[in-house]
Amino acid sequence: MTESPGLIASDSLATFCAGLAGRAIAPGDAEYEVARQVHNASVDRHPGLIVRVANAADVCRTVAFAREGGHRLTVRGGGHSPAGHAVADGAIVVDLSEMRGLELDAGRRRAWAEPGLTAGEYTRSAAAHGLATPLGDTASVGIAGITLSGGIGFLARKHGLTIDHLVSVELVTADGSLLAVSETSHPDLFWAVRGGGGNFGIVTRLQYALQPVDLVLGGALFLPATRDVLRGLVPIAASAPEELTTVALLMPAPPLPFIPAEAHGRPTIAILLVYAGDVEDGQRAVAPFRALARPIADVIRPMPYPAIYELTAEAGRRTPGVQRSLLLDVLEDSKVDTILARMAAPSSPLAMTQVRVLGGAMARVPNAATAFGHRGRSIMVTVITPFADGAERDRHVAWTQDYADALGLHDAGAYAGFLDDEGEARVRSAYPAATYARLAEIKRRYDPDNVFRGNQNIVPAGARRQDGASTGTPAA
Ligand SMILES: Cc1cc2nc3c(=O)[nH]c(=O)nc-3n(C[C@H](O)[C@H](O)[C@H](O)COP(=O)(O)OP(=O)(O)OC[C@H]3O[C@@H](n4cnc5c(N)ncnc54)[C@H](O)[C@@H]3O)c2cc1C
């Protein structure tokens, strides 16, 4: 690698790099331009050094090196944070993308996974044994990032969140220690990492429980984007057997071969779904959706569970974007009307509105059992605005924000994994007040200097908030 004189004295940098089992990428290196990219292509930041760590010892060394030099630190798994938190100007990036080991004990239904794996890689490996851990809807998302946020995917109603299958993690804390963290070892940290994001350390290994999931009824139903369909789908999805999890998208119909050419680009409501149970029962559960309107296309079929990722592959493509997300209890008719009206005049032709009906197994875990904030909310509405021209970002941010405000963003809960760069108040809205206070206190104990702040940041208890107020007296 070449030197980065603006960042660190070259002799200490050289010593640091020589001790790595992995490697460092600096500005000017051939790989740098690609290595600094993240999924949200409107994020254009120039880290001072990208450290492709090979093991936990590299992570400990990098944390210590950054602290000693007073350098800002960010953490990169799959690079899918909507806010682009994996990179920051001048920062040292702990890039875990080459730590991709996976050990799976099918008999005990346990997996030990390294954090550079993507959801798709993990899910395909588990499926080879007829098993799955619930992850998200898109294959390219990193397993650690989604796990630390909570993890809401196509098995949420049947099997719960990703964190409900997390058995333990290995974690490098701000002082460079490597801790084993589970229900019995640092249980406070184990509670916090299940929903509190990357605030408490860098996860170098995750142990998951697996569920038997083999052939599912899955795919998508493309319906006309009418008021009746949008109003009708939520109660049907909410009262369906828990085996069925749906993700509905009001969007322009994609130019896929199974969609009639005349429908391409016209508004549709695509109901993506997985029924994780008997296929015939699944057909019965899906029938009420089919009865909502004459489908534009119906590609629901028995499939191996990972095949659902083929339908969301486009979402994994790097593109500029902005998003706002709300957790709601009900989708009133007034909100249905707002969605239809706003989507009739989007700032970007690529804009979409996602409606996820939650509940089931994810809602049965008590809210206080993990740091995930709002298990009881039954609907997640997300306005996703990809756009073509990065220079027009402000216009799309304004449209997306205004639309989300009209849906009641201010009073809604948030899911930390879906937060964009929205400020401290929105991070707080991802957690009930008592949960946030407990997270802040654990943060104070394990990361009082807020070394891990390149994230949806929990401010250490007692520290100054970004708005200048105090977060309150830390508990004894
Ligand atoms: C297209 C798309 C689809 C998505 N679908 C879903 C979905 O269906 N369900 C869902 O729940 N979420 C979903 N998400 C949200 C996603 O789970 C979060 O944004 C998640 O944080 C991304 O993780 P990452 O590793 O890919 O991203 P990164 O940008 O690499 O990481 C995001 C943050 O996570 C933390 N982090 C990552 N790895 C580690 C680690 N090893 N140790 C400590 N901290 C770490 C860091 O704070 C980092 O800044 C989606 C996001 C996108 C862009």
The ligand as an ORCA input file, in Angstrom:
! r2SCAN-3c Opt
* xyz 0 1
  C     -31.463     -2.803     -0.074
  C     -31.600     -2.957      1.415
  C     -32.472     -3.905      1.920
  C     -32.612     -4.069      3.292
  N     -33.499     -4.996      3.758
  C     -33.633     -5.176      5.087
  C     -34.560     -6.127      5.597
  O     -35.276     -6.790      4.859
  N     -34.656     -6.258      6.937
  C     -33.894     -5.537      7.805
  O     -34.014     -5.737      8.996
  N     -32.999     -4.624      7.346
  C     -32.865     -4.430      6.020
  N     -32.015     -3.463      5.547
  C     -31.313     -2.619      6.522
  C     -29.992     -3.254      6.925
  O     -30.215     -4.407      7.681
  C     -29.179     -2.279      7.793
  O     -28.963     -1.099      7.098
  C     -27.857     -2.911      8.212
  O     -27.241     -2.094      9.181
  C     -26.915     -3.068      7.043
  O     -25.816     -3.829      7.426
  P     -24.525     -3.889      6.482
  O     -23.491     -4.665      7.197
  O     -24.907     -4.332      5.116
  O     -24.151     -2.361      6.361
  P     -22.898     -1.484      6.828
  O     -23.177     -0.146      6.238
  O     -21.625     -2.147      6.510
  O     -23.060     -1.443      8.381
  C     -24.047     -0.632      8.972
  C     -23.680     -0.385     10.408
  O     -23.847     -1.589     11.141
  C     -22.838     -1.674     12.119
  N     -22.064     -2.893     11.863
  C     -21.988     -3.628     10.739
  N     -21.220     -4.699     10.949
  C     -20.791     -4.629     12.224
  C     -19.989     -5.445     13.050
  N     -19.454     -6.581     12.619
  N     -19.781     -5.058     14.332
  C     -20.319     -3.926     14.819
  N     -21.080     -3.111     14.087
  C     -21.327     -3.477     12.807
  C     -21.994     -0.447     12.035
  O     -22.470      0.521     12.937
  C     -22.234      0.014     10.613
  O     -22.078      1.386     10.458
  C     -31.862     -3.267      4.186
  C     -30.981     -2.299      3.679
  C     -30.864     -2.144      2.300
  C     -29.953     -1.081      1.761
*
